[in-house]
Amino acid sequence: MIWQWPWALLCGLSIPLLVILYWLRRRLRHRRVPSLLLWAQQRPRMSAGRRWQRWHSSRLFWLELALLMLLTLAAAGPRWLGEAQEPLYIILDDSLSMQAGGTDSPRNLAAAALMELLEDEPRRPVHWLLAGRRVRLLSARDGDPDPNPAVDLPEDWLEQRWRCLAPTADLVKGIAQAVELGGPTAHILVLTDHSPPDSVDTSQVRWWAMGVPRSNVALVGAGRRTDGGVDHLLLEVSNFSSQPVSTRLQVAWGAPVTARRPGDDGGPLAGQQQPAMTAAPPVQLQLAAGESRRQRWQVPIGSLVEAKLPDDALAADNRVVLLGEVQPAVKVALELVEGARRDLLAKALVSNDLAELVSPSSPEVDLRIQVGRAEITGSGGDSADSAGADSAGAWHLWLAPSTDDAQPYTGPFIVDPHHPLSDGLSLDGVIWGAAPDLRVADLSPSEQPVISAGDVPLLIDHGRGSGGRQLSLRWQGEMSNLQATPNWPVLWWNILAACAADRPGLEPINGRLGMPFHWRSAASATPLATLRSPGGLRREVAPGMVESDGLELGVHTLEWGEQRQAFAVNFAVNALNSEESDLRQAASARLGTWRPQRLAAPVQHRLWPYLLLLVLLLSSLHLVWSRPGTAAL
């Protein structure tokens, strides 16, 4: 035992003072009273005073003596020296190939060997690092970053966190992080299925490879595109073996399973029963050693497509699910737009595959075009005339009313090259008619002139209001030739494409492990979404990006919003990784040693918190015993 503040032991000099207080008693005065009938027939115990009397101990004395001794010891900061143990840093390969072999997979073999190792040192501190595309330090318990002995972990703790669903494993980075945490003499154990690279120092690292070279046939590529009223499906199959193989590829399709907008029933959600499938005749493939072959099909537009290979060494790469990438048209409503101006707008919109004209009274409008003036405010330009029954995040484009003071502008036109609405525009030779009643200097800092003629703004992005984005198009058709140039359809394509990209949704809907999925929610929707996995598990995700590392393979559902503004989007995650499907480089070996434990200082266990806890307990007991009628000095 050592003392952190040994000079605090001088506080023990207070113990003789306590003894002196029990020797000194107060002197009693004599009083004459009529009767002793009501007086207690015993001599009272006297409190401390100035008169020496015979020693009289009590249980309070011994309790107070114990309190003083415990306080003195606690003030000195006692520490108990324990035996030092070097922490163990375990790096787990979380890549997909660790699943190969079923029950005899490298992951299962490594877990069994690890448990045998930890049984020999049950109280050793352990740090867990999960190596995928990124290296994560696992907490032994939720919210507890400190290392814990493996014996304290729940039985299913490792199984729940080490699922081997990463597209790759950066083990070198994991070792570097372990060295940074534990120092140059840290004990590091790597569990994987392949041999170590030359850059790994096996004099510090134990590298346990539990893999077995296996032959494997895998789906390594998949894609689909729409052309000519059908979807063209492309699949790539590879033979990762040294021998020719014969395999069968089965393709089937079913009803569309893509998205659910407000008011729609949509398709089935992840974890629920999928629609009935129509199977195409199976294709028998004869693949030479190391050969890859591509096969093409035609499937119905928007259908759910599933491709399968027979079971082999790695089941994860034998199945691919592709959802139909059908983008709904942008629903456009023309409100208070009449005459030749309406005809020009309708013609430009109808000729565009992205747009669908709907009635202004429709409750589902993505882009509302109306004549009026947006209120130019710093908050984003909401107008009091704006319709309030649109879908969540609906855009508004305000056409400036026709005025007599409009002027034709031939330039110079100033175009913001970084704004998506200006993509592909070239205004050379364009005549643009607009009223000169507004200047760029009149705009607020939140409003952006996309196109302007000198200091006269022609196309203004007012930013996002209470719902979607607000735009102002200051254009007089009778004074312009803009509508007769290629810039006219390009401008409306940019507006519709930006509106479609801003709608609540997710992209892409088909991806592979390691690919990020980006999702957008409406301004009025809840800030969090619920991600439902194919197995039925749920977790919350924030808007922005959904990382596919660690996600189950199959169809997932992302749900957000409430009641009228509820959305549900399905997306598919597939393996499609040739490097992980190639099991020919797997190896089985136990390499490396650990350096002798460094002569570190013994572990010091602090004892003063326990002493203070005992002081509190004894103080509570002192309060009980010192109450009137219970005990006295």
Sequence and secondary structure as in RCSB ss.txt:
>XXXX:A:sequence
MIWQWPWALLCGLSIPLLVILYWLRRRLRHRRVPSLLLWAQQRPRMSAGRRWQRWHSSRLFWLELALLMLLTLAA
AGPRWLGEAQEPLYIILDDSLSMQAGGTDSPRNLAAAALMELLEDEPRRPVHWLLAGRRVRLLSARDGDPDPNPA
VDLPEDWLEQRWRCLAPTADLVKGIAQAVELGGPTAHILVLTDHSPPDSVDTSQVRWWAMGVPRSNVALVGAGRR
TDGGVDHLLLEVSNFSSQPVSTRLQVAWGAPVTARRPGDDGGPLAGQQQPAMTAAPPVQLQLAAGESRRQRWQVP
IGSLVEAKLPDDALAADNRVVLLGEVQPAVKVALELVEGARRDLLAKALVSNDLAELVSPSSPEVDLRIQVGRAE
ITGSGGDSADSAGADSAGAWHLWLAPSTDDAQPYTGPFIVDPHHPLSDGLSLDGVIWGAAPDLRVADLSPSEQPV
ISAGDVPLLIDHGRGSGGRQLSLRWQGEMSNLQATPNWPVLWWNILAACAADRPGLEPINGRLGMPFHWRSAASA
TPLATLRSPGGLRREVAPGMVESDGLELGVHTLEWGEQRQAFAVNFAVNALNSEESDLRQAASARLGTWRPQRLA
APVQHRLWPYLLLLVLLLSSLHLVWSRPGTAAL
>XXXX:A:secstr
 EESSGGGGGGGGHHHHHHHHHHEE        S  TTS SS     S SEE      HHHHHHHHHHHHHHHHH
T EEEEE     EEEEEE BGGGGTTGGG HHHHHHHHHHHHHHHSTT EEEEEEESSSEEEE SBTTB S EEG
GGS TTHHHHH    BS   HHHHHHHHHHHH TT EEEEEESB   TTS TTTEEEEEE     EEEEEEEEEE
EETTEEEEEEEEEEESSS EEEEEEEEEES   EE TT   S  TTS     EE   EEEEE TT EEEEEEEE 
TT EEEEE    S GGGGEEEE       EEEEEES  HHHHHHHHHHHHTSTTEEEE TT S  SEEEEES   
  TT    TT  S S TT EEEEE    TT EEE   EEE TTSGGGTT   TT  EEE SS  GGGS TT EEE
EEETTEEEEEEEEE SSSEEEEE   GGG  GGGSTHHHHHHHHHHHHHHHHSSEEE SEEETT  EEEE  TTS
 S EEEE TTS EEEE SEEE  TT  SEEEEEEE  GGG EEEEEEEE   HHHH  TTB EEEE         
  EEEE HHHHHHHHHHHHHHHHHHTSTTT   
